[in-house]
Each structure stands twice: as structure tokens, then as C-alpha cells.
Amino acid sequence: MKKWLLPLALLLALPARAADVLHLYNWNDYIAPETIERFERECGCKVAQSHYSDSEEMLAKLAAGAKGYDVMVPATEVLVALIKQGALQPLDKSKLPNLKNIDRAYLGTPADPDNRYTVPYAFGTTLIGYNEQKLKELGITPNSWALIFEPEILAKIKGKVTVLDSPRELMGAALIYLGYSVNTTDRKQWDEAAALIKRAKPYWAAFNASSYIKQLATGTIWVAHGYSMDIFQARSDAQDAGRPFSIGFSLPKEGAVMGGDHMVISAHAPRPDLAHKFINFMLEGENSAELTNMIGTGNPNLAARPFIKPEILALEAIFPDPTVQPRLQVLTEMMSAQDRRALNRLWTEIKLR
């Protein structure tokens, strides 16, 4: 008896084995809590989430040596940088049978044409949200970027308009309105877009990338250049608060920016096995649909469609009609450091004038 009592005592003295943990690095509020809970039950593990508020923050943290993440959810425009830096590891597609659920139209980005590293997670458009009652009273048709750029229209809504505090997004809207590519590096075209912005700037209330959801939902502003999921949130908040107005979406006739986010596995992932399980889990229709139902994201997962609320599926701003998609442009990484510096100088000039 003494022969096994001592080993047992030693075993009991050892610290308990830590639970399996998946480390997820994601945007704030970009996965439904019930989805996390379901995955934890299925895998018998825990999910530890870390968050970032913009792509530059994520890149800076990784460049500073941050490690320990398993799954990350970067935006399309930073994929080239992440791949070049060796920050991602190739996917084992034999462990991702649910990859078949993704609409092929959303596979094969220029940054990762064979989807060696990336799996589409969600997408959205950058468009115009507006107070339907106010614009109707003023006789303004919100179907064009002219709504935020043309003085004869802006004069009617002066001080009630906000635009995104983002050089790529705002310059992108101006370039589209002028008939140019959002990814042009032609300095003459940039100057034209900057002149358009400077002309409109006196009529705007602010450059705003954070509080415009609340302002639009409460009626403080009437027009917002913003992200489709944010406009969706403003619309929902106004409805829930019983406001005497509703929030509409405008996908301008000239076109708009479409952005996407992707699930990737860190090159330094402690648990690539759990990372593959998580990605495959998120590719199941019901799990994927929960994000769309929570915050109104576009969804590249065909298997999710039966689980998405019909009123969300009906919103063209969130699920663009196939005839609209050719007018949507995806922001890509700037071609050179020189281009980035030139754009930053132009943006500083726009903000200071």
C-alpha cells in the first residue's frame, strides 16, 4: 500500500493542468457572446479575447513583437503586410471542410489569391446613413456622394453632416465621386479629391469615426458618411428608443468602398489545432449568421443565409444586389512608403485648413 500512496501524494501535489485556451485577436464586439459560449462547450476549451480598434493598432502591436495569438481577424487592406512579414501560417484546408460554405465571389483576394492564409469572415460597405424624415422635408434625394460633397446640397444641411476621420475612406469616397479608382496613386487625381473635400469641409460638423452612431440615432446629425454596420446600429438604436424618425442607408449610385475581414492563424499560434477547429466552427451557417444578426455585417457564408433575419437580408446596403457589386471597390495596401507619406501630408493639409 505504501508503494502507491507516495506517488499518489506527489500527483495530488502537482498543479492542475491549465484548461485548453484559444487566443482570439479581434475587433471590438465582432463576435456574438453566444457563439463563443457554444464553441467553448463543443471544444471543451476557453476562449481568451484581445481587441483592437483599428488596423494600424493591430499592425503596430504585432510589429512590436506581440505573440501568443491563435486566430486573428485582420482587414483586407493589411493582408499583404501580414503575409510579407511572415506573421501568418498557411491553413491546413483538410481541417476546414466547412470552407465549402463560402461564396466563391469572396474567395481569392489579390493579397491571397489561393486563400492559402485567409478565410473570409464578414464584409461591409462604406456609405451614407441619413435621417429619412429630415431629408424628405428638405427635398433631398440621398442617392449620390453629392450629398456630402456639393455645396448647393450641403447648404441645406450645414452643421448636420459628419464624415469619417479616415484618409483612405474619405479620399476613397471623393475619388469614386470623381470617377477614379480608390486605389489610385496618381497625384493629380489625389489633388482633385482633396480639393473636393476642402470645398465641402466648411459645411460639415466634424470628422468623426466614433460617435456618429449615437449622433445619427438621436437626431443630432442628419447625414453620416460611415460603415454599413454602424448605420445599421444607429437605425436599430433609433427604433428601440422610439425616435420620431428612421435612419436610411444610401449606397451611392457612383459606387462605394467594400471592406472585408478575414480569419487567419498567427505564425506563432500556441494552439494551431484549436485555431483550425475555431475557424471551421465559424464557417457553420448558424454560427456565422449570429454576427450578422447582432451587428448587421455582410456575410460571405452561403450556409448562413437561412439563419439571417429576413429584414437584414433585404437591405441592399448590407447585401448588395449582384448588379451593384461591380460598382464596389476594395481598398488595397498603398504601393509604397513614398505613397503613404504623400497621402499623410495631403491628409494633414486637409485637416488643418
DOGU-92697 format. One record per atom (N, C-alpha, C, O, CB): residue in three letters; x, y, z. Coordinates in steps of 0.2 Angstrom, whole numbers, plus 5000, padded with zeros to 4 digits. Glycine has a CB too. Layout:
REM residues N
ALAXYZ...
REM end
This chain:
REM residues 353
MET500449945000MET500050005000MET500450065000MET500350114997MET499550005006LYS501050065004LYS501450125004LYS501750134998LYS501950194996LYS502050115009LYS501850084993LYS502150094987LYS501850144982LYS502150174978LYS502250024983TRP501150144983TRP500750184978TRP500550244982TRP500250294979TRP500150144975LEU500550244989LEU500250304992LEU500750364991LEU500550424990LEU500250295000LEU501450354990LEU501850414989LEU501850444982LEU501750504982LEU502550384990PRO501750404977PRO501650434970PRO501050464970PRO500950514967PRO501750374965LEU500550444973LEU499850474973LEU499950544976LEU499650594974LEU499350434976ALA500250544982ALA500350614986ALA500750664981ALA500550724981ALA500750604992LEU501250634978LEU501550684973LEU501150704968LEU501250764966LEU502250644970LEU500750664965LEU500250684959LEU499750734962LEU499650784958LEU499950624957LEU499550724968LEU499050774970LEU499350844972LEU499050894972LEU498750744977ALA500050844973ALA500350904975ALA500450944968ALA500651004969ALA500950884978LEU500450914962LEU500650954956LEU500050994955LEU499450984956LEU500750904950PRO500251054952PRO499651104950PRO499251074944PRO499451034940PRO499951164947ALA498551094945ALA498151064940ALA498351094933ALA498551144932ALA497351084941ARG498151044928ARG498351064921ARG497951124919ARG497351124919ARG498251004916ALA498251174916ALA497851234914ALA497351214908ALA497551164904ALA498251294911ALA496751244908ALA496251224903ALA496551244896ALA496951294895ALA495551264904ASP496351204891ASP496551224884ASP496251294882ASP495651314884ASP496251174879VAL496651334880VAL496451404878VAL496551424871VAL497151414869VAL496751454883LEU496051454868LEU496151484861LEU496251564862LEU495851594865LEU495551464856HIS496751594859HIS496851664860HIS496651694853HIS496951684848HIS497551684861LEU496151734854LEU495751774848LEU495951844848LEU495751874853LEU495051754848TYR496251874843TYR496351944842TYR495851974837TYR495951954831TYR497151954841ASN495452014839ASN494852034835ASN494652104836ASN494852134841ASN494251984837TRP494252134832TRP493952194833TRP493452194839TRP493252144841TRP493552224827ASN493352254842ASN492852254847ASN492152234845ASN491952254840ASN492852324850ASP491852194849ASP491152174848ASP491052154841ASP490552164837ASP490652244849TYR491552104839TYR491452074832TYR491352004832TYR491551964828TYR492152094829ILE491051974838ILE490851904838ILE490351904843ILE490351934849ILE491451854839ALA489751864842ALA489251864847ALA489451824853ALA489751774852ALA488551834844PRO489251844859PRO489451804865PRO489151734865PRO489551694867PRO489151844871GLU488551724862GLU488351654862GLU488751614858GLU488751554859GLU487651654860THR489051644853THR489451604848THR490051574852THR490251514851THR489651644842ILE490351624856ILE490951604860ILE490751544865ILE491151494865ILE491251664863GLU490251554868GLU490051504873GLU489951434870GLU490051384873GLU489351534877ARG489651434864ARG489451374860ARG490151344858ARG490251274859ARG489051384854PHE490651374856PHE491251354854PHE491651324860PHE491851264860PHE491751404851GLU491551354866GLU491951334872GLU491651264874GLU491951224876GLU491851384877ARG490951264873ARG490651194875ARG490851144871ARG490951084873ARG489851204875GLU490851154864GLU491051104859GLU491751084860GLU491851024859GLU490851134852CYS492251124861CYS492951104861CYS493151094868CYS493751064868CYS493351164858GLY492751104873GLY493051094880GLY493651134881GLY494051114885GLY493251024881CYS493551204879CYS494151244880CYS493851314882CYS493251324882CYS494551254873LYS494351364883LYS494151434884LYS494351474879LYS494951454875LYS494451454891VAL494051534877VAL494251574873VAL494451644876VAL494051674880VAL493751594867ALA495051664875ALA495351724878ALA495351774873ALA495751764868ALA496051714882GLN494951834873GLN494951884868GLN495351944870GLN495351964875GLN494251904867SER495751964865SER496052034865SER495752074859SER495552044854SER496852024864HIS495752134860HIS495452184855HIS495852234852HIS496352254856HIS494752204858TYR495752254846TYR496052314843TYR495452364840TYR494952334838TYR496552304838SER495652424839SER495152474837SER495252494830SER494752514826SER495052534841ASP495852484827ASP495952494820ASP496552454818ASP496952424822ASP496152574819SER496652444811SER497152404808SER497852424810SER498352384811SER497052404801GLU497952494810GLU498652514812GLU498852494819GLU499452484820GLU498652594811GLU498352494824GLU498552474831GLU498752404831GLU499252384834GLU497852484835MET498352364827MET498552284826MET499252274823MET499652244826MET498052254822LEU499352314818LEU500052304815LEU500552324819LEU501152294820LEU500052344808ALA500452384823ALA500952414827ALA501152364833ALA501752354835ALA500752484830LYS500652334836LYS500752284841LYS501052224839LYS501552204842LYS500052264844LEU500952194833LEU501252144830LEU502052154829LEU502452114830LEU500952114824ALA502152214826ALA502752244824ALA503252244830ALA503852244830ALA502752304820ALA502852264836ALA503252274842ALA503452204846ALA503752204851ALA502852314847GLY503252154842GLY503352084845GLY502852044849GLY502951994852GLY503952094849ALA502252074849ALA501652034852ALA501551974849ALA501551964843ALA501052084852LYS501551924853LYS501451854851LYS500951814856LYS500651854860LYS502151804851GLY500751754854GLY500351724859GLY499651714856GLY499151684859GLY500251754865TYR499451744850TYR498851744847TYR498751684843TYR499251664840TYR498651804843ASP498151654843ASP498051594838ASP497651614832ASP497951614826ASP497651544842VAL497051644833VAL496651674827VAL496651744828VAL496551774833VAL495951644827MET496751784822MET496751854821MET496151864816MET496051824811MET497351884820VAL495951924816VAL495351944811VAL495552014807VAL495252064809VAL494651954814PRO496052014803PRO496352074800PRO495852094794PRO495552054791PRO497052064798ALA495952164792ALA495552184787ALA495952174780ALA496552164780ALA495452264787THR495552174775THR495952154768THR496552204767THR497052174764THR495452164763GLU496452264768GLU497052314766GLU497652294770GLU498252324768GLU496852384767VAL497752254775VAL498352244779VAL498552174777VAL499152154780VAL498252254786LEU498252134773LEU498452064772LEU499152064769LEU499552024771LEU497952024768VAL499252104764VAL499952104761VAL500452114766VAL500952074766VAL499952154755ALA500352164770ALA500952174775ALA501052114780ALA501552094781ALA500752234779LEU500452084782LEU500552024787LEU500851964783LEU501251934786LEU499852004789ILE500651954777ILE500951904773ILE501751914772ILE502151864773ILE500651884767LYS501851974770LYS502651994769LYS503051984775LYS503651964775LYS502652064766GLN502752004781GLN503152004787GLN503151934790GLN503551924795GLN502752044792GLY502851884787GLY502851814789GLY502451804796GLY502651764800GLY503551794790ALA501951844796ALA501551844803ALA501051794803ALA500751784808ALA501251914804LEU500951764797LEU500351714796LEU500651644794LEU501151644791LEU499851734791GLN500251594796GLN500451524794GLN499951494789GLN499351514790GLN500551474800PRO500151454785PRO499751434780PRO499151384783PRO499351354788PRO500151384775LEU498551384780LEU498051354783LEU498051274781LEU498351264775LEU497351384781ASP497851234785ASP497851164783ASP497051154781ASP496651144786ASP498051114789LYS496951154775LYS496251154772LYS495951084774LYS495251084773LYS496251174765SER496251034775SER495950974776SER495650974783SER495150934784SER496550914776LYS495751024787LYS495451034794LYS494851084793LYS494651104798LYS495951054799LEU494751104787LEU494251164786LEU493751134781LEU493651174776LEU494551224784PRO493351084782PRO492851064777PRO492351114776PRO492051104771PRO492550994780ASN492151154781ASN491651204780ASN491851264776ASN491451304774ASN491451224787LEU492451264773LEU492651314769LEU492251314762LEU492151364759LEU493451304767LYS491951254761LYS491451254755LYS490851294756LYS490551314751LYS491251184754ASN490751324762ASN490151364763ASN490251434760ASN489751474759ASN489951364770ILE490851454759ILE490951524757ILE490851534750ILE491051494745ILE491751544758ASP490451594749ASP490351614742ASP490951624738ASP491351664740ASP489851674742ARG491051594732ARG491651594729ARG491851674727ARG492451684725ARG491651554723ALA491351714726ALA491451784724ALA491951814730ALA492251864728ALA490751814724TYR491951794736TYR492351824741TYR492951784742TYR493351804747TYR491951824747LEU493151734738LEU493751704739LEU494251734734LEU494051764729LEU493751624738GLY494951724735GLY495451744731GLY495551814730GLY495551844725GLY495251714724THR495651854736THR495851924736THR496551924733THR496951884732THR495851954743PRO496651984730PRO497351994727PRO497951984732PRO498451964730PRO497352074724ALA497751994738ALA498351984743ALA498451914744ALA499051894746ALA498152014749ASP497951874743ASP497951794745ASP497551764740ASP497051734741ASP497751784752PRO497751754733PRO497351734728PRO497151664729PRO496651634726PRO497651744721ASP497551624732ASP497351554733ASP497051534740ASP497051474742ASP497951504732ASN496951584744ASN496751584751ASN497151534755ASN496951484758ASN495951554751ARG497851544754ARG498251504757ARG498251514765ARG498451474769ARG498951514755TYR498151584766TYR498151604773TYR497551634776TYR497451634782TYR498651664774THR497051644772THR496451684774THR495851644773THR495751614768THR496451754771VAL495351664777VAL494651634776VAL494151694777VAL494251734783VAL494451584781PRO493751714773PRO493351774774PRO492851764780PRO492551714781PRO492851784767TYR492851824783TYR492451824790TYR491751864789TYR491251844791TYR492851844795ALA491851924787ALA491251974786ALA491452024781ALA492052034780ALA491052004793PHE491052064779PHE491152124774PHE490652174776PHE490152164779PHE491152104767GLY490852234774GLY490352294774GLY490552344769GLY491052334766GLY490452324781THR490152394768THR490252444764THR490252514768THR490052514773THR489652454759THR490652564764THR490652624767THR490152674763THR490252684757THR491352654767LEU489652694766LEU489152734763LEU488852794767LEU489252824771LEU488552684761ILE488252804765ILE487952864769ILE487352844773ILE486852814770ILE487752924763GLY487352864779GLY486752854783GLY486452924784GLY486752974784GLY486952824790TYR485752924784TYR485452984784TYR484752984788TYR484452924788TYR485253014777ASN484553034790ASN483853044794ASN483353054788ASN483353104785ASN483853104798GLU482953004787GLU482452994782GLU481953054782GLU481853084777GLU482152934782GLN481753074788GLN481253124788GLN481453194786GLN481153234783GLN480953124795LYS482053204789LYS482353274788LYS482553284781LYS482353334778LYS483053284792LEU482853234777LEU483053244770LEU482353244766LEU482353284761LEU483453184768LYS481853214768LYS481253214764LYS480953284765LYS480753314760LYS480753164766GLU480953314771GLU480653384772GLU481053434768GLU480753484765GLU480753394779LEU481753424767LEU482153464763LEU482153454755LEU482453494752LEU482853464766GLY481853404753GLY481853384746GLY482453364744GLY482653374738GLY481553444742ILE482853324748ILE483553304746ILE483453224744ILE483253184748ILE484053314751THR483753204738THR483753134737THR484453114738THR484953134735THR483553124729PRO484553064743PRO485153044745PRO485452984741PRO485552924744PRO485153024753ASN485552994735ASN485752934731ASN486452944728ASN486652904723ASN485252924725SER486752994730SER487453014727SER487953044732SER487753064737SER487353064721TRP488553034731TRP489053064735TRP489053144735TRP489353174739TRP489753044733ALA488653164730ALA488553244730ALA488253264737ALA488353324739ALA488053254725LEU487853224741LEU487553234747LEU488153264752LEU487953304756LEU487253174750ILE488753234752ILE489253264756ILE489753304753ILE490153334757ILE489553204760PHE489753314746PHE490253354743PHE490053414740PHE490453464738PHE490553314738GLU489353424738GLU489153484734GLU488853534738GLU488353524742GLU488653454729PRO489153594738PRO488953654742PRO488153664741PRO487853684746PRO489353714740GLU487953664735GLU487153684735GLU486753634739GLU486153654741GLU487053684727ILE486953574740ILE486553524744ILE486753534751ILE486353544756ILE486653454742LEU487353544753LEU487653544759LEU487353614763LEU487353614769LEU488353544759ALA487253664759ALA486953724762ALA486353714766ALA486153754770ALA486853774756LYS485953664764LYS485353644767LYS485453604773LYS484953604778LYS484853614762ILE485953574774ILE486053534780ILE486753554784ILE487053514787ILE486153464778LYS486953614783LYS487553634786LYS487653624793LYS487153634797LYS487753714784GLY488153594796GLY488253584803GLY487953514805GLY487953504811GLY487953634807LYS487553484800LYS487253414802LYS487553354798LYS487153304797LYS486553424800VAL488153364796VAL488453314792VAL489153294795VAL489553334797VAL488553334785THR489253234796THR489953204798THR490253164793THR489853124789THR489953174805VAL490953164793VAL491253114788VAL491753074792VAL492053104797VAL491553154782LEU491953024789LEU492452984793LEU493153014794LEU493353044789LEU492552914789ASP493453004799ASP494153034801ASP494652984798ASP494952954802ASP494253054808SER494652974792SER495052924789SER495252944782SER494852954778SER494652854788PRO495852954781PRO496152974774PRO495952924768PRO495752944763PRO496852984774ARG496052864769ARG495852814764ARG495152814763ARG494952814757ARG496052744766GLU494652814768GLU493952814767GLU493652874764GLU493352874759GLU493652794773LEU493852934766LEU493652994764LEU493853014757LEU493553034752LEU493753054769MET494553004756MET494853014749MET494552964745MET494452984739MET495653004750GLY494352904747GLY494052854743GLY493452874740GLY493252864734GLY494052784747ALA492952904745ALA492352924743ALA492352984737ALA492052984733ALA491952954749ALA492853024739ALA492953084734ALA493253054727ALA492953084722ALA493453134737LEU493653014727LEU493952984721LEU493352944717LEU493352954711LEU494552934722ILE492952904721ILE492452874717ILE491952924714ILE491752914708ILE492052824722TYR491752974718TYR491353034715TYR491653064709TYR491253084704TYR491253084721LEU492253064709LEU492653094703LEU492753044697LEU492953064692LEU493253124705GLY492552984698GLY492652934693GLY493252894693GLY493452864688GLY492552964687TYR493652904699TYR494352874699TYR494352814703TYR493852794707TYR494852924702SER494852774703SER494952714707SER495152734714SER495452784715SER495552664704VAL494852704719VAL495052714726VAL495752704728VAL496052724733VAL494652674731ASN496052664723ASN496752644725ASN497252674720ASN497852654720ASN496852564724THR497052734717THR497552764713THR498052804717THR497952814722THR497152824709THR498652804714THR499152844717THR499352904712THR499952934713THR499852794718ASP498952924708ASP499052974703ASP498953044707ASP498453054710ASP498552974697ARG499553084708ARG499553144712ARG499053194710ARG498653224714ARG500253174713LYS498953194703LYS498453244701LYS497753224703LYS497353264705LYS498453244693GLN497553164703GLN496953134705GLN496853144712GLN496253164715GLN496853064703TRP497353134716TRP497353154723TRP497153224725TRP496753244729TRP497953124727ASP497553264721ASP497453334722ASP496753364720ASP496453404724ASP497953374718GLU496453324715GLU495753344714GLU495253324719GLU494753354721GLU495453304707ALA495353264722ALA494953234728ALA495053284734ALA494553294737ALA495153164729ALA495653304735ALA495753344741ALA495453414740ALA495153444745ALA496553354742ALA495453444734ALA495053504733ALA494353494734ALA494053544736ALA495253524726LEU494053444732LEU493353424733LEU493153424740LEU492653454743LEU493153364730ILE493653394744ILE493553384751ILE493553454755ILE493153474759ILE494053344754LYS494053494753LYS494153564756LYS493553604754LYS493453644759LYS494853594753ARG493353604748ARG492753644747ARG492153624751ARG491753674753ARG492553634739ALA492053564753ALA491453544757ALA491553544764ALA491053554768ALA491353464755LYS492153544766LYS492353544773LYS491953594778LYS491753584783LYS493053554774PRO491953664775PRO491553714780PRO490853694781PRO490553724786PRO491653774776TYR490553654778TYR489853634779TYR489753574784TYR489253564786TYR489553614772TRP490353544785TRP490253484789TRP490353504797TRP490653554798TRP490853434787ALA490053454801ALA490053474808ALA490753444811ALA491053474815ALA489453434812ALA490953384808ALA491553354811ALA491853304806ALA491453274802ALA491453334818PHE492453284807PHE492753224805PHE492653174811PHE492853194817PHE493553224803ASN492253124810ASN492053084816ASN492053004814ASN491752984809ASN491353104818ALA492452964818ALA492452894816ALA492252854822ALA492252794823ALA493152874814SER491952894828SER491752854834SER491052874836SER490752824837SER492252884839SER490852934837SER490252944840SER489652964835SER489152974837SER490353004844TYR489752954829TYR489252964824TYR488652924824TYR488152934822TYR489552964817ILE488752864827ILE488252814828ILE487652844832ILE487052844831ILE488452744830LYS487952864838LYS487452894843LYS487152964841LYS486552974842LYS487852914850GLN487553004837GLN487353064835GLN486753054829GLN486253094829GLN487853104832LEU486853014825LEU486352994820LEU485752964823LEU485152984821LEU486652944815ALA485852924828ALA485252894831ALA484852944835ALA484252934836ALA485452834836THR485152994838THR484753044842THR484553104838THR484153144841THR485253064848GLY484753104832GLY484553164828GLY484953224828GLY484853274826GLY483853184830THR485553214832THR486053274832THR486353294825THR486453344824THR486553254837ILE486453234821ILE486653244814ILE486153214810ILE485753174812ILE487353224813TRP486153234804TRP485653204799TRP485953164793TRP485653124790TRP485253264796VAL486653174792VAL486953134787VAL487653114790VAL487953154793VAL487053184781ALA487853054789ALA488453024791ALA488752984786ALA488452934783ALA488352984798HIS489352994784HIS489752954780HIS490052904785HIS490452924789HIS490352994776GLY489852844784GLY490052794789GLY490052724786GLY489952704780GLY489652794795TYR490152674791TYR490152604789TYR489452574790TYR489052594794TYR490652564793SER489352524785SER488652494785SER488452464791SER487852474793SER488552444779MET488852434795MET488652404801MET488552454807MET488152444811MET489252354804ASP488852514806ASP488752574811ASP488052604809ASP487752624814ASP489352624810ILE487952614803ILE487252644801ILE486752594803ILE486152614806ILE487252654793PHE486852534803PHE486352484805PHE486252484812PHE485652484815PHE486552404803GLN486752494816GLN486752504823GLN486352574825GLN485952574830GLN487452504827ALA486452624821ALA486152684823ALA485352674821ALA484952704825ALA486452744818ARG485252644816ARG484552634814ARG484152594819ARG483652604821ARG484452594807SER484552534822SER484252494827SER484152534834SER483652534837SER484652434829ASP484652574835ASP484552614842ASP484052664841ASP483652684846ASP485252654843ALA483952704835ALA483352744834ALA482652714835ALA482252744838ALA483452784828GLN482652654832GLN482052614833GLN481852594840GLN481352604842GLN482052554828ASP482352574843ASP482252544850ASP482152604855ASP481752594860ASP482952514853ALA482352664853ALA482252724858ALA481552754856ALA481352804859ALA482752774857GLY481252734851GLY480552764849GLY480652834846GLY480252874847GLY480152764854ARG481252844842ARG481352914839ARG480752924834ARG480552884831ARG482052914836PRO480552994833PRO480053004828PRO480353014821PRO480053044817PRO479753074830PHE480952974820PHE481252974813PHE481552904812PHE481652874817PHE481753034812SER481752894806SER482052824805SER482752844801SER482752894798SER481652784801ILE483152794801ILE483852804798ILE483852764792ILE483752704792ILE484452784803GLY484052794786GLY484052764780GLY484852744778GLY485252774781GLY483752794775PHE484852704773PHE485552684770PHE485552714763PHE485052704759PHE485752614770SER486152744761SER486252754754SER486852734751SER487452744754SER486252834753LEU486852684747LEU487352654743LEU487452704737LEU487052684732LEU487352584742PRO487852754736PRO487852804731PRO487852764724PRO488252714723PRO488352844732LYS487552804719LYS487552774713LYS488252774709LYS488352734705LYS487052814708GLU488652814712GLU489352814709GLU489752754711GLU490252734708GLU489752874710GLY489552724716GLY489952664719GLY490152684726GLY490052734729GLY490552654715ALA490452634729ALA490652644736ALA491252594738ALA491452544734ALA490152624741VAL491552604743VAL492152554746VAL491752494749VAL491352504753VAL492552594751MET492052434748MET491852374751MET492452354755MET493052344752MET491552324746GLY492352334761GLY492952314765GLY492752244768GLY492152224769GLY493152364771GLY493252204769GLY493152134772GLY493652124777GLY494252154778GLY493252084766ASP493452074782ASP493952054787ASP493951974786ASP493551944783ASP493652074794HIS494551954788HIS494751884787HIS494951844793HIS495351874797HIS495251874781MET494851784794MET495151744799MET495751714797MET495851684791MET494651684801VAL496351724801VAL496951704799VAL497251664806VAL497051684811VAL497451754797ILE497751624805ILE498151594810ILE498851624811ILE499251624806ILE498151524809SER498951654817SER499651684818SER500251634817SER500151574818SER499651704825ALA500751654814ALA501351614813ALA501651584819ALA501951534820ALA501851654809HIS501451624825HIS501651604832HIS501151574836HIS501151574842HIS502051664835ALA500651544833ALA500051524837ALA500251464841ALA500551414839ALA499451494832PRO500051474848PRO500251414853PRO499851354851PRO500051304852PRO500151444860ARG499151364849ARG498751314848ARG498451314840ARG497851324840ARG498151314853PRO498851294835PRO498551294829PRO497951244828PRO497551254823PRO499151284824ASP498051194832ASP497451144832ASP496751174834ASP496251164830ASP497651084836LEU496751214839LEU496151244841LEU495951304836LEU495451314835LEU496251274848ALA496451334833ALA496351384828ALA495951354822ALA495451384820ALA497051414826HIS496151304820HIS495851264814HIS495151244816HIS494651254812HIS496251204812LYS495051224822LYS494351204825LYS493951264825LYS493351264823LYS494451174832PHE494251324828PHE493851384828PHE493551404821PHE493051424820PHE494251434832ILE494051414817ILE493851434810ILE493351394807ILE492851414804ILE494451444806ASN493451324807ASN492951284804ASN492251284808ASN491751284804ASN493151204805PHE492251294814PHE491651314818PHE491351374816PHE490651374815PHE491851314826MET491651424815MET491451494812MET491151484805MET490751534803MET491951544813LEU491351434802LEU491151434795LEU490451394794LEU490151384789LEU491651394791GLU490151364800GLU489551334800GLU489051394800GLU489051444803GLU489451294807GLY488451384796GLY487951434795GLY487751464800GLY487751524801GLY487451404791GLU487451434805GLU487151464811GLU487651504815GLU487451564817GLU486851414816ASN488251484816ASN488751514820ASN488951584816ASN489051634819ASN489351474821SER489051574810SER489251634806SER488651684805SER488751744806SER489351614798ALA488051664805ALA487451714805ALA487351754811ALA487051804811ALA486851674804GLU487651734817GLU487451764823GLU487851834823GLU487551884826GLU487751724829LEU488451844820LEU488751904819LEU488351954815LEU488252014817LEU489451904816THR488051934810THR487651974805THR487051994809THR486852054809THR487451934799ASN486651954812ASN486051964816ASN486252014822ASN485752054824ASN485751904819MET486852014825MET486952054830MET487152124828MET486952174831MET487552024834ILE487552134823ILE487852204821ILE487752224814ILE487952274812ILE488552214823GLY487452174810GLY487252194803GLY487852194798GLY487852234794GLY486952264803THR488252144799THR488852144794THR488552104788THR488152064788THR489452104797GLY488952114782GLY488852074777GLY489152004778GLY489552004782GLY489152104770ASN488851954775ASN489151884776ASN489251854770ASN488851844766ASN488551854781PRO489951824769PRO490051794763PRO489951714764PRO490051674759PRO490851794762ASN489551694769ASN489451624770ASN488751604768ASN488251624770ASN489551604778LEU488751564762LEU488051554759LEU487651504764LEU487051514764LEU488151514753ALA487951464768ALA487651424773ALA487251464779ALA486851444782ALA488051374776ALA487551524779ALA487251574785ALA486551604783ALA486151624787ALA487751624786ARG486451604776ARG485851644774ARG485151624777ARG484751664779ARG485851634766PRO485051554778PRO484451534781PRO484351554788PRO483751564791PRO484351464780PHE484851574791PHE484851594798PHE484851674799PHE484851694805PHE485451564802ILE484951704794ILE484951784795ILE484251814794ILE483851784790ILE485451814789LYS484151864799LYS483551894799LYS483351914792LYS483751954789LYS483451944804PRO482751904789PRO482551924783PRO482552004782PRO482752024776PRO481851904781GLU482452044787GLU482452114786GLU483152134785GLU483252194782GLU482152144792ILE483652104787ILE484352114786ILE484552094779ILE484952134775ILE484852084791LEU484352034777LEU484552014770LEU484252054765LEU484552064759LEU484251944769ALA483652094767ALA483352134762ALA483752204761ALA483552244756ALA482652144764LEU484152224765LEU484552284765LEU485052284760LEU485652244761LEU484852304772GLU485052314754GLU485552314749GLU486152344751GLU486652324749GLU485252354743ALA486152384756ALA486752414758ALA487252364762ALA487852374762ALA486652474763ILE486952314765ILE487252264768ILE487352204764ILE487952174764ILE486852244774PHE486852184760PHE486952134755PHE486852154748PHE486252154745PHE486452074756PRO487352184745PRO487252224738PRO486952174733PRO487252114733PRO487852254736ASP486552194729ASP486252164723ASP486852144718ASP487352184718ASP485752204720PRO486852084715PRO487452074710PRO487552124705PRO488052134703PRO487252014707THR487052164703THR487052224698THR487452284701THR487752324698THR486452244696VAL487452284708VAL487852334712VAL488552324713VAL488952364713VAL487452354718GLN488752264714GLN489352234716GLN489952264711GLN490452284713GLN489452164716PRO489852264704PRO490352294700PRO490552364702PRO491152384700PRO490152294693ARG490152404705ARG490252474707ARG490652474714ARG490752534716ARG489652514707LEU490752424717LEU491052424724LEU491852414723LEU492052364719LEU490752374728GLN492252454726GLN492952444726GLN493252424733GLN492952444738GLN493252514723VAL493752384733VAL494052364739VAL494752404739VAL495152404735VAL494252284739LEU494852434745LEU495452464747LEU496052414747LEU495952364751LEU495452504753THR496552434744THR497152384745THR497752424748THR497652494749THR497352364738GLU498252394750GLU498852424753GLU499152474748GLU499252464742GLU499352374756MET499352534751MET499752584747MET500352544744MET500652504747MET499852644751MET500552564738MET501052534734MET501752544737MET502152504737MET501052554727SER501852604740SER502552614743SER502552664749SER502052694750SER502952644737ALA503052664753ALA503152704758ALA503052774756ALA502852824760ALA503752694762GLN503352794750GLN503352864747GLN502552884746GLN502352944748GLN503652864741ASP502152834744ASP501452854743ASP501152864750ASP500752914750ASP501152794739ARG501252824755ARG500952834761ARG501152904764ARG500752934767ARG501152774766ARG501752924763ARG501952984766ARG501653044762ARG501453094766ARG502752994765ALA501553034756ALA501253084752ALA500553094754ALA500253154754ALA501353074744LEU500153034755LEU499453044757LEU499453074764LEU498953114765LEU499152974757ASN499853054768ASN499853084775ASN499953154775ASN499653194779ASN500353044780ARG500353184771ARG500453254770ARG499853284768ARG499653344770ARG501053274766LEU499553254763LEU498953284760LEU498353284765LEU497953334766LEU498753244754TRP498353234769TRP497853224774TRP497953284780TRP497453314782TRP497853154777THR498553294782THR498653344787THR498453414784THR498253454788THR499453344788GLU498653424778GLU498453484775GLU497653494775GLU497453554776GLU498653494768ILE497353444773ILE496553444773ILE496353464780ILE495853504781ILE496253374770LYS496553424785LYS496353434792LYS496453504795LYS496053534799LYS496653384796LEU497053534793LEU497253594796LEU496953654793LEU496853704796LEU497953604795ARG496753654786ARG496453704783ARG495753724785ARG495453764782ARG496553694775
REM end
